[in-house]
Amino acid sequence: MEWLEAAVLGVLQGLTEFLPISSSAHLRIVPEMFGWEDPGAAFTAVSQIGTETAVILYFARDIGRIIDAWFRSLFVRRSRDGAELRRGRRRRGYDPQDARMGWFVIIGTVPIVVAGLSFEDVIENDFRSLWIIGTTLVTLGIVLGIADRVGRRERTGADLRYRDAIAIGAAQALALIPGVSRSGASISMGLLLGLDRPTAARFAFLLAIPAVLGAGIYEWPSAMEEGSVYGTGPTILATVISFAVALGVISWLFRWLERHSYAPFVGWRIAIGSFTLLMLATGVWNAT
């Protein structure tokens, strides 16, 4: 059964990672519904390597261009009036905005790294309470709905600034609490800062890459060790499945955002969060 459970959770991870509905919350709630054991934070972190691999593949050209431009920016100095001066030869096609995007991702990753290392024990234990998950699903669903409605959605990627990266990075750090949603928190902050929907989503996905890969690599030994919930084989299976499913979800989501709002995801968050709280209040589920 552990192989079947891991496969189901892999599909679930791939479906929910990029939608602003919190994959970690669903990987905690669904096992509770079926009477399975909580897969744990380590399994969740490792399975997310699959979904982030899908992001890397989907944005491969953008990522390659950003990395190339960022490295080239290290060899550029500025004059007193702000104009760029060459320190070395650069190939044609260098875009300073791509270089800035590299710095935005680096700066925006700092808050979640600091918070993750500082509160590791709390994240892996106390934060997995279903009371917390149900509450954050509802609360952040309301926040996402407000952000999507009041955000001006006038700014594009060319309008991103360092203060935006810091603010969105701080919002991403909240996703260490299951139920918040990494993409949901980052996108909500982006919308509140006036970014349009595709830009907010694109930056949220790029920003998540180092944080998620780092967490997955860090938790890999714990997920694979003897005595873990699923062990090596099922965990790898879940990771591979999550990659395949996520690749299709990313493409679909960006097409959706061109014409639609986040309203369905807001409704789903509030519904599943309220259902979780109801099951806890009636004693059907145990919070821990």
N, C-alpha and C positions, 0 to 999 in steps of 0.2 A: 504493500500500500504506500510505502514512503516514496516510491518512484512515481506513482500516480499523483500523490499529493504534491510532490515537487513539480511535476509537469503542469498541474493546474495552477500552482502559484507562479510558475514561469510565465504562463499565458496572462495571468492577472497582472504581474509586474509589467509586462510589455504593453498591456492595454492602458494602464493607469499612470505610468511614470511621467508622461509628458502632458497628460490632461491635468488641469489644476484641481484634482480631486484627492490627491495624496495616495501614492502607491503603498507607502508604509502602513497607512491606516487600513487599507484594504487587505494587506497581507497579515494584518492582525485580526481583523473582523471576520473574514471568510473562514479561517480555521476555527474560530469560535463557533460559527454557525454550524459547521459540520462535525464539531467535536474533536477536531485535530489539535495537536499540541502547537503552541505558539512557536513559529519557526525561529524567532529570535532576531535581534538586531544584526548579528553577523551574517546570517543567511540573507537577510534583506539587502545588506550592503554589497555582498558578493554578487547577488543576482542583478543588481543595478549596473554592474560592469557590462552586462549584455546590452542593456538599454543605452548606456553611454557610448558603447561601440557603434551602435546604430546611429547616434548623433554624429560621431566622428565620420562615419561613412557618408551620411547625408550631407554634411557640411564640409566634406573633404577639401574641395577647392578653396572655400572661404578660409578654412583653418590653415591650409598651406600658405595662402597669400598673407594671412595675418602673422604667422610665425616668421615668414621671410621678411616682411616689412618691419616687424618688431626688432629682429636682429640687425637689420640695416639701420634702424633708428639709433642704435647704440654708437654708430660711427658718424653721426650727424651732430653738429653743434650749431648754435644760433648766434646771430649777430645781435647787437644791442636793440635793433628795431624789430627783432623777432624773426627775421628772415633766416631760412635754413642755409647753412654753409656745409660743403662737403668736407669730411675728414678723410674720405677714401672714395674710390670709384664705386658707383652704384649702377646697377642695371636699369635700363629703361622700364618704366611702369611702376615705379615706387609710389605708393600712396600713403601719405602721412596719416590719413584716417585709419587705415589698416593697422599701422603701428600703434596708434592711440588705442585701438580696440584691444590689442595685445596687453597694453598697460591697464586698460579698464578691467580685463579679466583677472589679471594678477592682483590688482588692488581690491577688486570685489570679492576675491577668494579669501582674503585675510580674515574677515570676521568669522566665517564658518570654521576655519581651521583653529583659530584661537578658542572659540566656544566649544568645538568638538573635543579638543584635548583637555579643556578645563572641566567639562561636565560629563566626561565619558561614562562614569559609573551611573550617574543619574539618567543619562540617555538610554543606557542599555537595560535599566531596571525600572525606576519610578515612572519614567515617561511612557512606558508601554501599558500603563493602566488604561482600561477602556473608558473610564470616566474622563480622563484627559483627552483621549482620542475623539470621543463623541463631542465633547465641548469644543475642541479646536476645529473639528469639521464644520460645525454650525457657525461658530464665530468668524472663522476666516472665510467661510462661504459668503457671509453677509458683507465682509470687508471687500471681497472680490466683486460682489454685485455693485457696491457703492462706487468702487474704483472704476469699474467698467462704465458706469452711468455718468459720473461727474468728470472723469478724465477728459481733457481737451482733445487728445489723440491727434495733435498737430505736429509733433516732433518725430523725425525719422532718425535713422542711425547716424547721419551726419551731424545731428544736433546733440549727441551724447557728450557729456562732460564728466570730469573726474568726480565731482560731487554726486552725480547720478550713479556712477559705479559704486561708490561707497554706500549710498543709501540702499541700492538694490542688493548689494552684498550683505548688508546688515539684515535686510528682510529675508534673504536666503538662509541666513544663520538660524532663523526661527524654525526652519524646516527640520532641524534636529529633533523637534517635538513631533512625533507621529500624528498625523491628522492635519498639520499645517499645509503641507505640500510645497516642495521646493519651487516648482514652476508657478504654483498659485501665489506664493508669497512674493516671488520676484516679479511676476507679471503685474500683480496688484500695485506694487510700488512703482513699477514702470508706468503704468496707466495714470497713477496719481501724479507722477512727474510730467505728464503730458505726452508720453510716447504713444504712437499709434499701436494697434494690436499686434501686427506682424513684427514690428521692431521690438516691442516688449518681449514677445515670445522668443524671438531669435536670440536676443541678448541673454535671456534667462537660460536658454539651452546651452549656449556657449559658456556661460558663467558656471554652469553645473559640471562641466566636463572635468576640470582638475579636482573639484571637491569630491565628486562621486567616485572617480577612479582612485583617488587617494584613500578614501574610506574603504573601498572594496579591497584594495591591496592590503591595507592595514588590518582588516578583519578576516582576510583569507585564512590565516592559520587557525583562527578560532572556529571558522565555519567547517574546516576540513578535519579537525582533530577528532579522535575517537571519543564518542560520547556526545557529540553534537546532535542536533535534532535529525538531520538528514544525511550528514556525512558527505564524502567527496563526490561519489557518482551522481546522486540525485541533485546535489547543489549545482554541479556543472551542467546537468541536463536543464535545470531551471534557467540557468544563465544563458544557454544557447537558445532556448525557446523564447526567452524574453527579448533577445536580440532580433529574432526573425519577426516577432509580432510588432515590436516597437518601430521597426523600419517602415512598416505600412502606416502605423499610427501617425508618425511625424508628417509624412506626406499629406495624409488626410487632414490633419489639424491645420496646416498652413492654408490649404484650400478653403477650409471652413472659415478661418478668420478673415479671409478677404471679403466675406459677405455677411457674416453672422457675429453675434455677440457671445459673451460667456454665460448668458442666462441659463442654458441647460445644465451647465456644470455647477452653477450656483444652486440651482434647484436640487440636483443630485446630492451635493454636499450636505445641504440642510436636511434632506430626507434621510439619508443613510446615517447621519450624525444623530438625528432625533430618534431614529429606530434603535440605534445603539444605546442611547440614554434610557429609552423606554424599557429595553430588555434588562438593563442593569437595575432600574428602579423597581421592576416587578420581580427581581430575583431570579430571572431565567438564566442570566449570564453572571459569571463571576468576573469582577473587574481585573483580577490579576491571574 
